Amino acid sequence: MDATTLSIGQLARRFGVNTSAIRFYEARGVLPEPRREGGRRRYDAAAVRRMEVLDIAKRAGFSLDEARVLLQGADAGTPAFESLRALATRKLPEVEALIARAEATHAWLLLATGCSCTSLDVCALFEPGAVTPQGDGWPAARPGCRP
């Protein structure tokens, strides 16, 4: 077998996924069908690069369908920035909402670390309204535990 290509197992290990994920990517059209040697899949440098793009896109919060749009744009000769900017513009509000939720959760947990209530029945952190909706719909902690 060609030393410059990878088997499905080698590709999967390199990216920390199962071989079934590689087959799934092929079935979904995100990873092209590889050439075969002796009936076995062999992945070249282009497939490795696509997996790198998929890995980074996944870590950036893109869905597989969104990553497919990015890759298909590149395959069609569209400048990468066009698809990337459009996807990033759509994804950014979702990430900003996640950050707001995480910050609210962090603030509530910080308050909880100072709680000295002997019962949850008297703890202000668990009273209705203790976690109140913000304008963006994500909760923010309201300070105050009863001594």
C-alpha positions as CSV (number, residue, x, y, z in Angstrom):
1,M,0.0,0.0,0.0
2,D,1.1,3.6,-0.6
3,A,2.9,5.1,2.3
4,T,1.6,8.6,1.5
5,T,-2.0,7.5,2.0
6,L,-3.8,6.5,5.2
7,S,-6.2,3.7,5.9
8,I,-9.6,4.4,7.3
9,G,-8.3,3.4,10.8
10,Q,-5.3,5.6,10.5
11,L,-7.4,8.6,9.4
12,A,-9.9,8.0,12.2
13,R,-7.1,7.7,14.9
14,R,-5.4,10.9,13.6
15,F,-8.6,12.9,14.2
16,G,-9.9,11.0,17.3
17,V,-13.0,9.7,15.6
18,N,-14.4,6.2,15.0
19,T,-14.1,4.7,11.5
20,S,-17.9,4.8,11.4
21,A,-17.6,8.6,11.5
22,I,-15.4,8.6,8.5
23,R,-17.9,6.4,6.6
24,F,-20.7,8.8,7.8
25,Y,-18.8,11.8,6.4
26,E,-18.5,10.0,3.1
27,A,-22.2,9.2,3.0
28,R,-23.1,12.8,3.8
29,G,-20.8,14.1,1.0
30,V,-18.5,15.9,3.4
31,L,-15.6,13.6,2.6
32,P,-15.2,12.3,-0.9
33,E,-15.2,8.5,-1.6
34,P,-11.6,7.5,-1.4
35,R,-9.7,5.5,-3.9
36,R,-9.3,1.8,-3.0
37,E,-6.3,-0.5,-3.0
38,G,-7.1,-4.2,-2.7
39,G,-10.7,-3.2,-1.7
40,R,-9.5,-1.0,1.2
41,R,-10.0,2.7,1.4
42,R,-6.9,4.9,1.1
43,Y,-7.1,8.6,2.0
44,D,-4.7,11.1,0.5
45,A,-3.5,14.5,1.6
46,A,-6.6,16.2,0.3
47,A,-8.8,14.0,2.5
48,V,-6.6,14.8,5.5
49,R,-7.0,18.5,4.8
50,R,-10.8,18.1,4.6
51,M,-10.7,16.4,8.0
52,E,-8.6,19.2,9.4
53,V,-11.2,21.7,8.2
54,L,-14.0,19.5,9.6
55,D,-12.3,19.2,12.9
56,I,-11.7,23.0,13.3
57,A,-15.2,23.8,12.0
58,K,-16.7,21.4,14.6
59,R,-14.6,23.0,17.4
60,A,-15.8,26.4,16.2
61,G,-19.4,25.2,16.7
62,F,-20.4,24.6,13.1
63,S,-22.7,21.7,12.4
64,L,-21.8,19.1,9.9
65,D,-24.2,20.7,7.4
66,E,-22.6,24.1,7.9
67,A,-19.1,22.5,7.4
68,R,-20.4,20.9,4.2
69,V,-21.5,24.3,2.9
70,L,-18.0,25.6,3.6
71,L,-16.4,22.7,1.8
72,Q,-18.8,22.7,-1.1
73,G,-18.1,26.4,-1.7
74,A,-14.4,25.7,-1.8
75,D,-15.0,22.7,-4.1
76,A,-17.0,25.0,-6.5
77,G,-14.2,27.5,-6.6
78,T,-15.9,30.1,-4.5
79,P,-13.4,32.1,-2.5
80,A,-13.2,30.6,1.0
81,F,-13.9,33.9,2.7
82,E,-17.4,34.2,1.1
83,S,-18.8,31.0,2.7
84,L,-16.8,31.4,5.9
85,R,-18.0,35.0,6.5
86,A,-21.6,34.0,5.8
87,L,-21.5,31.1,8.2
88,A,-19.6,33.0,10.9
89,T,-22.1,35.9,10.7
90,R,-25.0,33.4,11.2
91,K,-23.1,31.5,14.0
92,L,-21.9,34.5,16.0
93,P,-25.3,35.3,17.7
94,E,-25.6,31.7,18.8
95,V,-22.1,31.8,20.4
96,E,-22.8,35.2,22.0
97,A,-26.0,33.7,23.6
98,L,-24.0,30.8,24.9
99,I,-21.4,33.1,26.4
100,A,-24.1,35.2,28.0
101,R,-25.6,32.0,29.5
102,A,-22.2,30.8,30.7
103,E,-21.5,34.2,32.3
104,A,-24.8,34.2,34.1
105,T,-24.2,30.6,35.3
106,H,-20.8,31.6,36.4
107,A,-22.2,34.6,38.4
108,W,-24.8,32.4,40.0
109,L,-22.2,29.8,41.0
110,L,-19.9,32.5,42.4
111,L,-22.8,33.6,44.6
112,A,-23.5,30.0,45.6
113,T,-19.9,29.5,46.8
114,G,-20.6,32.2,49.4
115,C,-23.9,30.7,50.5
116,S,-24.2,29.9,54.2
117,C,-27.9,29.0,54.2
118,T,-28.7,25.9,56.3
119,S,-31.7,25.0,54.2
120,L,-32.6,25.4,50.5
121,D,-36.1,26.5,51.8
122,V,-34.5,29.7,53.1
123,C,-31.9,30.2,50.4
124,A,-32.6,33.3,48.2
125,L,-30.7,31.7,45.4
126,F,-33.5,29.2,45.0
127,E,-36.4,31.6,45.4
128,P,-38.6,32.4,42.4
129,G,-37.0,35.3,40.6
130,A,-33.5,34.5,42.0
131,V,-32.6,33.6,38.5
132,T,-34.2,36.2,36.3
133,P,-34.4,36.4,32.5
134,Q,-32.3,39.0,30.8
135,G,-33.3,40.8,27.6
136,D,-31.5,38.2,25.6
137,G,-33.6,35.4,27.3
138,W,-30.7,33.9,29.2
139,P,-30.7,33.9,33.0
140,A,-28.6,36.1,35.3
141,A,-28.2,35.5,39.0
142,R,-29.7,38.0,41.5
143,P,-27.4,38.3,44.5
144,G,-28.4,37.4,48.0
145,C,-28.5,34.5,50.4
146,R,-30.2,34.9,53.7
147,P,-27.7,34.7,56.6
